[in-house]
Amino acid sequence: MSTGGLILRAAASLPGAEKPPVTTPREPAREAAERELSKPIYHQNDPGLLQRALDRFWEWVDDLFSRASGATPGGAVGLLVILLLVALVIAALWWRLGTPRRTAAGPGTLFDEGPRSAADHRAAADAHAADGRWTEAVQERMRAIVCSLEERTLLDPRPGRTADEAAAEAAVSLPDHTGDLRAAARAFDDVTYGGRTGDRDTYARLRTLDLALERAKPLLTGPTA
């Protein structure tokens, strides 16, 4: 028998354990591994959805600060100084503008209720001031000023009048108080529609103006002047 025939007979007589292993294609093997790893037993100790979201958030914050400190002169110390300055600016604006109360809006009318006398508005203003509610006190004192001018016929009663309109019309017969009237109207609009908070000083200025206007002699205009 030839040498080649002997080799073939020897290979055929090898036991099964010594035969070349059977290989599995790559794609079916990957799919089988994914099916196996997707079983719940492998994920009992995984973090929850909220924990994963928090981890991602803090990773983003850490990366953001790392980038910012790397781009800021002075590194982390420089970034801290900038953040401190921004906080100081925000605090200063908050102190200067006061706590926002309403969304800013255009000027509206002075009176949002039924007719009341100047004395009624003054009493309400004083009551609000006694309780430290300066925004409401400023509003009621401005209404008292306009009501008083209407009662003295220096202004025609007009429910839809704005504070600016009242100040401009009153300045015609009270020209010496033009600046104070405009400032009072601006204070009313700021606390009512501009999101500003009233304070003791603003109320004191309106109260002083109210008392001064009561004693002021109007400038007569028109055919009867």
Backbone torsions as a table, in degrees:
resi	resn	phi	psi	omega
1	MET	NA	142.8	-177.3
2	SER	-74.1	165.7	-179.4
3	THR	-64.7	-39.5	179.3
4	GLY	-61.8	-39.4	-179.7
5	GLY	-66.1	-38.7	177.4
6	LEU	-61.6	-39.9	-178.7
7	ILE	-65.5	-41.3	-179.8
8	LEU	-64.5	-40.9	179.3
9	ARG	-66.3	-36.1	-179.4
10	ALA	-68.3	-39.9	-179.8
11	ALA	-67.5	-36.0	179.8
12	ALA	-70.1	-25.9	-177.9
13	SER	-88.3	0.1	179.4
14	LEU	-65.4	142.8	176.2
15	PRO	-64.2	164.5	-177.4
16	GLY	-63.7	-32.4	-178.3
17	ALA	-66.8	-23.0	-177.0
18	GLU	-94.6	1.3	178.7
19	LYS	-76.1	153.9	179.5
20	PRO	-58.3	138.3	-177.3
21	PRO	-66.2	154.1	177.3
22	VAL	-85.5	126.0	-178.0
23	THR	-98.1	144.6	177.8
24	THR	-99.6	135.6	178.0
25	PRO	-56.2	153.0	-173.3
26	ARG	-61.9	-46.7	-174.1
27	GLU	-65.4	-48.1	176.5
28	PRO	-61.3	-33.1	179.0
29	ALA	-66.6	-41.0	179.1
30	ARG	-63.9	-43.2	-179.8
31	GLU	-64.2	-38.7	178.6
32	ALA	-65.1	-39.9	178.6
33	ALA	-65.7	-39.8	179.0
34	GLU	-64.9	-40.4	178.1
35	ARG	-62.9	-38.7	-179.0
36	GLU	-67.7	-45.3	-176.5
37	LEU	-73.7	-15.8	179.0
38	SER	-81.5	-4.0	-179.2
39	LYS	-68.1	142.7	-175.7
40	PRO	-56.1	-28.4	-176.0
41	ILE	-61.4	-26.8	-179.5
42	TYR	-85.4	-5.6	-173.6
43	HIS	-125.3	20.9	-178.4
44	GLN	-65.7	-31.9	-176.0
45	ASN	-104.8	13.4	178.6
46	ASP	-69.2	145.3	176.4
47	PRO	-66.3	152.1	-179.6
48	GLY	-72.1	176.5	-178.3
49	LEU	-62.6	-42.7	-179.8
50	LEU	-63.7	-42.2	-179.8
51	GLN	-64.9	-40.1	178.2
52	ARG	-64.6	-39.6	178.6
53	ALA	-64.2	-42.0	178.4
54	LEU	-64.0	-41.1	178.6
55	ASP	-61.2	-43.4	178.4
56	ARG	-63.6	-40.1	-179.3
57	PHE	-63.2	-47.2	-178.1
58	TRP	-68.6	-31.8	173.7
59	GLU	-63.2	-41.1	178.9
60	TRP	-65.3	-42.8	179.1
61	VAL	-62.7	-44.0	-179.9
62	ASP	-62.8	-41.8	178.7
63	ASP	-65.8	-39.4	179.5
64	LEU	-62.3	-46.6	-179.4
65	PHE	-68.3	-33.9	178.1
66	SER	-64.3	-43.7	178.5
67	ARG	-65.6	-41.9	-177.8
68	ALA	-66.8	-42.8	-179.8
69	SER	-67.3	-30.8	177.6
70	GLY	-71.6	-30.1	-179.0
71	ALA	-92.1	-9.5	-177.4
72	THR	-93.7	132.9	175.0
73	PRO	-58.4	129.8	-178.0
74	GLY	93.9	-2.7	176.6
75	GLY	67.7	-138.2	-176.2
76	ALA	-63.4	-36.7	179.3
77	VAL	-65.2	-42.7	177.3
78	GLY	-62.2	-41.1	177.8
79	LEU	-62.9	-41.6	179.2
80	LEU	-62.3	-40.1	178.8
81	VAL	-64.0	-42.3	179.6
82	ILE	-63.5	-44.5	178.6
83	LEU	-62.3	-38.2	178.3
84	LEU	-64.7	-42.4	178.4
85	LEU	-63.1	-40.6	178.3
86	VAL	-63.0	-42.0	178.4
87	ALA	-62.8	-39.0	178.6
88	LEU	-66.0	-39.5	178.2
89	VAL	-63.9	-44.0	179.4
90	ILE	-62.4	-42.9	179.1
91	ALA	-63.1	-39.1	179.6
92	ALA	-66.1	-41.9	177.9
93	LEU	-64.7	-40.0	178.9
94	TRP	-62.1	-43.7	179.9
95	TRP	-67.1	-38.2	-176.9
96	ARG	-74.4	-41.3	-174.8
97	LEU	-91.9	-18.3	-179.6
98	GLY	84.3	173.1	-179.4
99	THR	-72.9	126.4	178.7
100	PRO	-60.2	132.8	-179.3
101	ARG	-110.7	-36.5	-178.9
102	ARG	-143.2	161.8	173.5
103	THR	-69.9	135.7	-177.9
104	ALA	-58.4	139.6	-178.9
105	ALA	-144.8	168.8	178.5
106	GLY	-73.1	163.4	-178.8
107	PRO	-58.8	138.4	178.0
108	GLY	-117.6	-167.4	-176.7
109	THR	-78.9	159.2	-178.9
110	LEU	-71.8	-44.3	-169.8
111	PHE	-108.2	124.6	178.6
112	ASP	-111.9	9.8	177.9
113	GLU	-129.3	-174.7	178.4
114	GLY	-70.2	174.6	-178.9
115	PRO	-60.0	136.4	175.1
116	ARG	-141.1	156.1	-178.2
117	SER	-82.2	165.7	176.6
118	ALA	-61.9	-37.1	179.0
119	ALA	-63.3	-38.0	178.0
120	ASP	-63.4	-44.4	-179.9
121	HIS	-66.8	-37.2	178.1
122	ARG	-65.2	-42.5	179.5
123	ALA	-62.9	-41.6	178.3
124	ALA	-65.5	-40.1	179.5
125	ALA	-62.8	-44.8	180.0
126	ASP	-64.3	-37.7	179.0
127	ALA	-65.7	-43.1	177.7
128	HIS	-63.9	-41.4	-180.0
129	ALA	-63.9	-38.7	178.9
130	ALA	-63.1	-30.4	179.3
131	ASP	-90.6	0.6	-179.6
132	GLY	77.7	14.6	177.9
133	ARG	-91.8	79.9	-169.5
134	TRP	-71.2	-32.0	178.4
135	THR	-61.5	-50.2	179.1
136	GLU	-65.2	-35.3	179.0
137	ALA	-64.1	-42.1	178.2
138	VAL	-62.6	-44.1	-179.5
139	GLN	-60.7	-47.9	-176.9
140	GLU	-68.4	-33.4	179.4
141	ARG	-69.3	-37.6	176.6
142	MET	-65.2	-40.2	176.8
143	ARG	-63.9	-37.2	177.4
144	ALA	-63.1	-40.1	179.1
145	ILE	-60.8	-48.3	-177.6
146	VAL	-67.5	-41.6	178.4
147	CYS	-61.2	-41.7	179.7
148	SER	-61.9	-41.7	178.5
149	LEU	-66.4	-34.5	176.4
150	GLU	-68.7	-41.2	179.4
151	GLU	-64.9	-28.4	177.7
152	ARG	-88.9	5.5	-179.7
153	THR	61.9	21.2	173.3
154	LEU	-81.9	-17.3	172.5
155	LEU	-131.7	142.0	173.8
156	ASP	-76.2	133.4	177.4
157	PRO	-59.2	124.4	-178.4
158	ARG	-149.5	104.0	-174.4
159	PRO	-59.5	-32.0	-175.9
160	GLY	-86.3	10.3	-177.0
161	ARG	-71.8	141.8	174.8
162	THR	-91.5	168.1	179.3
163	ALA	-64.1	-40.6	179.5
164	ASP	-65.0	-40.3	178.3
165	GLU	-64.7	-41.8	179.0
166	ALA	-62.5	-42.5	-180.0
167	ALA	-64.1	-43.1	-179.0
168	ALA	-66.2	-40.8	-179.1
169	GLU	-70.7	-38.9	-179.8
170	ALA	-68.5	-30.0	-178.8
171	ALA	-65.6	-20.1	179.5
172	VAL	-64.7	-43.1	-179.5
173	SER	-96.0	-10.2	178.9
174	LEU	-130.1	62.8	-172.6
175	PRO	-64.1	-26.6	-179.8
176	ASP	-67.7	-15.6	-177.0
177	HIS	-113.7	19.4	-176.8
178	THR	-58.5	-49.3	-178.3
179	GLY	-62.3	-41.6	-179.7
180	ASP	-69.0	-36.1	178.0
181	LEU	-65.4	-42.7	178.8
182	ARG	-65.2	-39.6	179.0
183	ALA	-65.3	-38.3	178.2
184	ALA	-64.8	-42.1	178.3
185	ALA	-64.3	-40.2	178.8
186	ARG	-64.7	-40.0	178.4
187	ALA	-63.5	-40.8	178.2
188	PHE	-61.8	-46.7	-179.8
189	ASP	-64.6	-37.3	-178.4
190	ASP	-62.7	-45.0	-175.8
191	VAL	-82.2	-22.2	-176.6
192	THR	-92.8	-38.3	-174.0
193	TYR	-124.9	-13.3	-174.7
194	GLY	-101.6	4.1	177.7
195	GLY	79.2	6.6	178.6
196	ARG	-82.3	159.3	176.5
197	THR	-107.3	131.4	178.3
198	GLY	-66.4	159.6	178.3
199	ASP	-142.5	173.9	-175.7
200	ARG	-61.4	-43.0	-176.7
201	ASP	-64.4	-43.1	179.4
202	THR	-62.1	-43.6	179.3
203	TYR	-63.9	-40.1	-179.9
204	ALA	-61.8	-38.9	179.3
205	ARG	-65.1	-41.7	179.0
206	LEU	-67.9	-37.6	178.4
207	ARG	-65.2	-42.3	177.4
208	THR	-62.1	-41.6	178.4
209	LEU	-63.7	-41.4	179.6
210	ASP	-58.8	-47.0	179.8
211	LEU	-66.4	-37.7	180.0
212	ALA	-67.4	-38.6	-179.6
213	LEU	-67.7	-30.7	177.8
214	GLU	-63.4	-31.9	-178.4
215	ARG	-93.9	-10.8	-175.2
216	ALA	-73.6	142.6	176.1
217	LYS	-94.9	123.1	-177.7
218	PRO	-72.5	154.2	174.0
219	LEU	-86.6	117.7	-177.2
220	LEU	-72.7	135.5	179.7
221	THR	-130.0	165.7	176.7
222	GLY	89.1	-169.8	-174.4
223	PRO	-63.3	-26.5	-176.9
224	THR	-85.7	-3.3	-176.6
225	ALA	-66.2	NA	NA
